[in-house]
Amino acid sequence: MGNKMRMAVAAGSLTLAMGMGVFVGAAWARQEYMDQALSDLRDAKSNLQEARHDKGGHRIAAIRYIDEAIDEVQAGIEAGR
């Protein structure tokens, strides 16, 4: 194989590798499952806030735990960026 052919193969391989890196980086940055979990937690909190009865303090405790879970998911999303 001549030098020009080797250079072309090397350049093509590098371009392919860089392109794959962009796609992997985009998939990593999206974090679809974390984003969905965050949305679900916010929906659950909203539902609990709309509930009429305290259920012996359990509704308030659940809201507090959801707030903690939201904080953790947000921290995980930030760590993944």
SULSUL-V374558 format. One record per backbone hydrogen bond with DSSP energy under -1.0 kcal/mol. NH is the residue of the N-H (numbers start at 0). CO is the residue of the C=O. If there is no record, write none. Layout:
nh/co
NH/CO
NH/CO
This chain:
nh/co
5/1
6/2
7/3
8/4
9/5
10/6
11/7
12/8
13/9
14/10
15/11
16/12
17/13
18/14
19/15
20/16
21/17
22/18
23/19
24/20
25/21
26/22
27/23
28/24
29/25
30/26
34/30
35/31
36/32
37/33
38/34
39/35
40/36
41/37
42/38
43/39
44/40
45/41
46/42
47/43
48/44
49/45
57/54
58/53
60/56
61/57
62/58
63/59
64/60
65/61
66/62
67/63
68/64
69/65
70/66
71/67
72/68
73/69
74/70
75/71
76/72
77/73
78/74
79/75
80/77
